[in-house]
Protein backbone atom coordinates (compact mmCIF):
# COMPACT_ATOMS: atom_id res chain seq x y z
CA UNK A 1 0.00 0.00 0.00
CA UNK A 2 2.81 2.43 0.85
CA UNK A 3 4.46 1.74 -2.51
CA UNK A 4 1.20 2.50 -4.29
CA UNK A 5 0.84 5.78 -2.42
CA UNK A 6 4.31 7.21 -2.11
CA UNK A 7 6.73 5.38 -4.41
CA UNK A 8 7.79 7.27 -7.50
CA UNK A 9 6.66 5.75 -10.77
CA UNK A 10 9.33 3.72 -12.53
CA UNK A 11 10.44 4.53 -16.07
CA UNK A 12 8.57 2.44 -18.62
CA UNK A 13 5.25 2.48 -16.78
CA UNK A 14 2.26 2.51 -19.11
CA UNK A 15 -0.29 5.30 -19.14
CA UNK A 16 -2.97 2.98 -17.75
CA UNK A 17 -0.75 1.87 -14.85
CA UNK A 18 0.06 5.51 -14.13
CA UNK A 19 -3.65 6.41 -14.21
CA UNK A 20 -4.39 3.60 -11.73
CA UNK A 21 -1.64 4.85 -9.41
CA UNK A 22 -2.97 8.42 -9.51
CA UNK A 23 -6.54 7.20 -8.87
CA UNK A 24 -5.32 5.29 -5.83
CA UNK A 25 -3.58 8.43 -4.52
CA UNK A 26 -6.68 10.58 -5.10
CA UNK A 27 -8.87 8.05 -3.29
CA UNK A 28 -6.43 8.10 -0.35
CA UNK A 29 -6.51 11.91 -0.37
CA UNK A 30 -10.30 11.78 -0.33
CA UNK A 31 -10.28 9.60 2.79
CA UNK A 32 -7.77 11.92 4.50
CA UNK A 33 -9.91 14.98 3.70
CA UNK A 34 -13.06 13.31 5.04
CA UNK A 35 -11.30 12.30 8.25
CA UNK A 36 -9.77 15.76 8.69
CA UNK A 37 -13.12 17.47 8.27
CA UNK A 38 -14.79 15.01 10.66
CA UNK A 39 -12.12 15.47 13.34
CA UNK A 40 -12.17 19.26 12.97
CA UNK A 41 -15.96 19.33 13.25
CA UNK A 42 -15.76 17.12 16.35
CA UNK A 43 -13.20 19.47 17.90
CA UNK A 44 -15.43 22.42 17.05
CA UNK A 45 -18.34 20.83 18.87
CA UNK A 46 -16.21 20.28 21.98
CA UNK A 47 -14.97 23.89 22.20
CA UNK A 48 -16.65 26.17 24.73
CA UNK A 49 -15.56 29.45 23.17
CA UNK A 50 -17.68 30.71 20.24
CA UNK A 51 -14.57 32.12 18.56
CA UNK A 52 -12.80 28.77 18.52
CA UNK A 53 -15.94 26.96 17.33
CA UNK A 54 -16.32 29.48 14.55
CA UNK A 55 -12.69 29.12 13.51
CA UNK A 56 -12.78 25.32 13.46
CA UNK A 57 -16.02 25.25 11.49
CA UNK A 58 -14.59 27.68 8.96
CA UNK A 59 -11.33 25.71 8.82
CA UNK A 60 -13.19 22.46 8.12
CA UNK A 61 -15.31 24.17 5.46
CA UNK A 62 -12.17 25.44 3.77
CA UNK A 63 -10.58 22.00 3.83
CA UNK A 64 -13.75 20.45 2.47
CA UNK A 65 -14.07 23.01 -0.35
CA UNK A 66 -10.41 22.74 -1.31
CA UNK A 67 -10.56 18.97 -1.19
CA UNK A 68 -13.65 18.77 -3.36
CA UNK A 69 -12.07 21.14 -5.89
CA UNK A 70 -8.88 19.08 -5.97
CA UNK A 71 -10.76 15.83 -6.42
CA UNK A 72 -12.97 17.20 -9.20
CA UNK A 73 -9.97 18.68 -11.02
CA UNK A 74 -7.99 15.46 -10.78
CA UNK A 75 -10.98 13.41 -12.00
CA UNK A 76 -11.35 15.70 -15.01
CA UNK A 77 -7.65 15.42 -15.81
CA UNK A 78 -7.85 11.59 -15.74
CA UNK A 79 -9.80 11.77 -18.99
CA UNK A 80 -7.26 14.06 -20.71
CA UNK A 81 -4.80 11.57 -22.26
CA UNK A 82 -2.27 14.20 -23.36
CA UNK A 83 -2.08 15.75 -19.89
CA UNK A 84 -1.85 12.31 -18.28
CA UNK A 85 1.02 11.28 -20.58
CA UNK A 86 2.88 14.56 -19.99
CA UNK A 87 2.40 14.17 -16.24
CA UNK A 88 3.72 10.60 -16.41
CA UNK A 89 6.86 11.74 -18.25
CA UNK A 90 7.52 14.36 -15.56
CA UNK A 91 6.85 11.87 -12.77
CA UNK A 92 9.30 9.30 -14.15
CA UNK A 93 12.16 11.80 -14.60
CA UNK A 94 14.78 10.91 -11.98
CA UNK A 95 16.04 14.48 -11.64
CA UNK A 96 12.55 15.81 -10.91
CA UNK A 97 11.96 12.93 -8.48
CA UNK A 98 15.07 13.92 -6.50
CA UNK A 99 13.96 17.56 -6.41
CA UNK A 100 10.47 16.56 -5.27
CA UNK A 101 11.92 14.32 -2.57
CA UNK A 102 14.13 17.12 -1.20
CA UNK A 103 11.31 19.68 -1.26
CA UNK A 104 8.95 17.27 0.47
CA UNK A 105 11.54 16.52 3.15
CA UNK A 106 12.10 20.20 3.92
CA UNK A 107 8.37 20.91 3.94
CA UNK A 108 7.57 17.87 6.09
CA UNK A 109 10.08 18.86 8.76
CA UNK A 110 8.66 22.39 8.89
CA UNK A 111 5.10 21.03 9.06
CA UNK A 112 5.96 18.70 11.92
CA UNK A 113 7.48 21.47 14.00
CA UNK A 114 4.66 23.96 13.45
CA UNK A 115 1.96 21.28 13.86
CA UNK A 116 3.43 20.21 17.18
CA UNK A 117 3.50 23.79 18.43
CA UNK A 118 -0.06 24.44 17.19
CA UNK A 119 -1.50 21.30 18.76
CA UNK A 120 0.22 21.97 22.10
CA UNK A 121 -0.94 25.58 22.09
CA UNK A 122 -4.52 24.71 21.17
CA UNK A 123 -4.64 21.91 23.73
CA UNK A 124 -3.56 23.96 26.71
CA UNK A 125 -5.15 27.31 25.93
CA UNK A 126 -7.04 28.37 22.85
CA UNK A 127 -6.74 31.87 21.51
CA UNK A 128 -6.31 33.62 18.19
CA UNK A 129 -2.58 32.96 18.10
CA UNK A 130 -3.26 29.23 17.80
CA UNK A 131 -5.42 29.97 14.76
CA UNK A 132 -2.50 31.82 13.19
CA UNK A 133 -0.33 28.75 13.70
CA UNK A 134 -2.85 26.67 11.78
CA UNK A 135 -2.75 29.26 9.02
CA UNK A 136 1.04 28.91 9.02
CA UNK A 137 0.63 25.17 8.39
CA UNK A 138 -1.35 25.94 5.23
CA UNK A 139 1.27 28.47 4.09
CA UNK A 140 4.08 25.95 4.63
CA UNK A 141 2.18 23.46 2.48
CA UNK A 142 2.00 26.10 -0.27
CA UNK A 143 5.71 26.76 0.30
CA UNK A 144 6.43 23.25 -1.03
CA UNK A 145 5.90 24.25 -4.67
CA UNK A 146 8.24 27.23 -4.22
CA UNK A 147 10.94 24.98 -2.79
CA UNK A 148 10.56 22.64 -5.77
CA UNK A 149 10.94 25.56 -8.17
CA UNK A 150 14.06 26.86 -6.40
CA UNK A 151 15.67 23.42 -6.22
CA UNK A 152 14.85 22.86 -9.90
CA UNK A 153 16.67 26.08 -10.82
CA UNK A 154 19.65 25.31 -8.54
CA UNK A 155 20.08 21.71 -9.58
C-alpha positions as CSV (number, residue, x, y, z in Angstrom):
1,X,0.0,0.0,0.0
2,X,2.8,2.4,0.8
3,X,4.5,1.7,-2.5
4,X,1.2,2.5,-4.3
5,X,0.8,5.8,-2.4
6,X,4.3,7.2,-2.1
7,X,6.7,5.4,-4.4
8,X,7.8,7.3,-7.5
9,X,6.7,5.7,-10.8
10,X,9.3,3.7,-12.5
11,X,10.4,4.5,-16.1
12,X,8.6,2.4,-18.6
13,X,5.3,2.5,-16.8
14,X,2.3,2.5,-19.1
15,X,-0.3,5.3,-19.1
16,X,-3.0,3.0,-17.8
17,X,-0.7,1.9,-14.9
18,X,0.1,5.5,-14.1
19,X,-3.6,6.4,-14.2
20,X,-4.4,3.6,-11.7
21,X,-1.6,4.9,-9.4
22,X,-3.0,8.4,-9.5
23,X,-6.5,7.2,-8.9
24,X,-5.3,5.3,-5.8
25,X,-3.6,8.4,-4.5
26,X,-6.7,10.6,-5.1
27,X,-8.9,8.0,-3.3
28,X,-6.4,8.1,-0.3
29,X,-6.5,11.9,-0.4
30,X,-10.3,11.8,-0.3
31,X,-10.3,9.6,2.8
32,X,-7.8,11.9,4.5
33,X,-9.9,15.0,3.7
34,X,-13.1,13.3,5.0
35,X,-11.3,12.3,8.2
36,X,-9.8,15.8,8.7
37,X,-13.1,17.5,8.3
38,X,-14.8,15.0,10.7
39,X,-12.1,15.5,13.3
40,X,-12.2,19.3,13.0
41,X,-16.0,19.3,13.3
42,X,-15.8,17.1,16.4
43,X,-13.2,19.5,17.9
44,X,-15.4,22.4,17.0
45,X,-18.3,20.8,18.9
46,X,-16.2,20.3,22.0
47,X,-15.0,23.9,22.2
48,X,-16.6,26.2,24.7
49,X,-15.6,29.4,23.2
50,X,-17.7,30.7,20.2
51,X,-14.6,32.1,18.6
52,X,-12.8,28.8,18.5
53,X,-15.9,27.0,17.3
54,X,-16.3,29.5,14.5
55,X,-12.7,29.1,13.5
56,X,-12.8,25.3,13.5
57,X,-16.0,25.2,11.5
58,X,-14.6,27.7,9.0
59,X,-11.3,25.7,8.8
60,X,-13.2,22.5,8.1
61,X,-15.3,24.2,5.5
62,X,-12.2,25.4,3.8
63,X,-10.6,22.0,3.8
64,X,-13.8,20.5,2.5
65,X,-14.1,23.0,-0.3
66,X,-10.4,22.7,-1.3
67,X,-10.6,19.0,-1.2
68,X,-13.7,18.8,-3.4
69,X,-12.1,21.1,-5.9
70,X,-8.9,19.1,-6.0
71,X,-10.8,15.8,-6.4
72,X,-13.0,17.2,-9.2
73,X,-10.0,18.7,-11.0
74,X,-8.0,15.5,-10.8
75,X,-11.0,13.4,-12.0
76,X,-11.4,15.7,-15.0
77,X,-7.6,15.4,-15.8
78,X,-7.9,11.6,-15.7
79,X,-9.8,11.8,-19.0
80,X,-7.3,14.1,-20.7
81,X,-4.8,11.6,-22.3
82,X,-2.3,14.2,-23.4
83,X,-2.1,15.7,-19.9
84,X,-1.8,12.3,-18.3
85,X,1.0,11.3,-20.6
86,X,2.9,14.6,-20.0
87,X,2.4,14.2,-16.2
88,X,3.7,10.6,-16.4
89,X,6.9,11.7,-18.2
90,X,7.5,14.4,-15.6
91,X,6.9,11.9,-12.8
92,X,9.3,9.3,-14.1
93,X,12.2,11.8,-14.6
94,X,14.8,10.9,-12.0
95,X,16.0,14.5,-11.6
96,X,12.6,15.8,-10.9
97,X,12.0,12.9,-8.5
98,X,15.1,13.9,-6.5
99,X,14.0,17.6,-6.4
100,X,10.5,16.6,-5.3
101,X,11.9,14.3,-2.6
102,X,14.1,17.1,-1.2
103,X,11.3,19.7,-1.3
104,X,8.9,17.3,0.5
105,X,11.5,16.5,3.2
106,X,12.1,20.2,3.9
107,X,8.4,20.9,3.9
108,X,7.6,17.9,6.1
109,X,10.1,18.9,8.8
110,X,8.7,22.4,8.9
111,X,5.1,21.0,9.1
112,X,6.0,18.7,11.9
113,X,7.5,21.5,14.0
114,X,4.7,24.0,13.4
115,X,2.0,21.3,13.9
116,X,3.4,20.2,17.2
117,X,3.5,23.8,18.4
118,X,-0.1,24.4,17.2
119,X,-1.5,21.3,18.8
120,X,0.2,22.0,22.1
121,X,-0.9,25.6,22.1
122,X,-4.5,24.7,21.2
123,X,-4.6,21.9,23.7
124,X,-3.6,24.0,26.7
125,X,-5.1,27.3,25.9
126,X,-7.0,28.4,22.8
127,X,-6.7,31.9,21.5
128,X,-6.3,33.6,18.2
129,X,-2.6,33.0,18.1
130,X,-3.3,29.2,17.8
131,X,-5.4,30.0,14.8
132,X,-2.5,31.8,13.2
133,X,-0.3,28.8,13.7
134,X,-2.9,26.7,11.8
135,X,-2.8,29.3,9.0
136,X,1.0,28.9,9.0
137,X,0.6,25.2,8.4
138,X,-1.3,25.9,5.2
139,X,1.3,28.5,4.1
140,X,4.1,25.9,4.6
141,X,2.2,23.5,2.5
142,X,2.0,26.1,-0.3
143,X,5.7,26.8,0.3
144,X,6.4,23.2,-1.0
145,X,5.9,24.3,-4.7
146,X,8.2,27.2,-4.2
147,X,10.9,25.0,-2.8
148,X,10.6,22.6,-5.8
149,X,10.9,25.6,-8.2
150,X,14.1,26.9,-6.4
151,X,15.7,23.4,-6.2
152,X,14.9,22.9,-9.9
153,X,16.7,26.1,-10.8
154,X,19.7,25.3,-8.5
155,X,20.1,21.7,-9.6
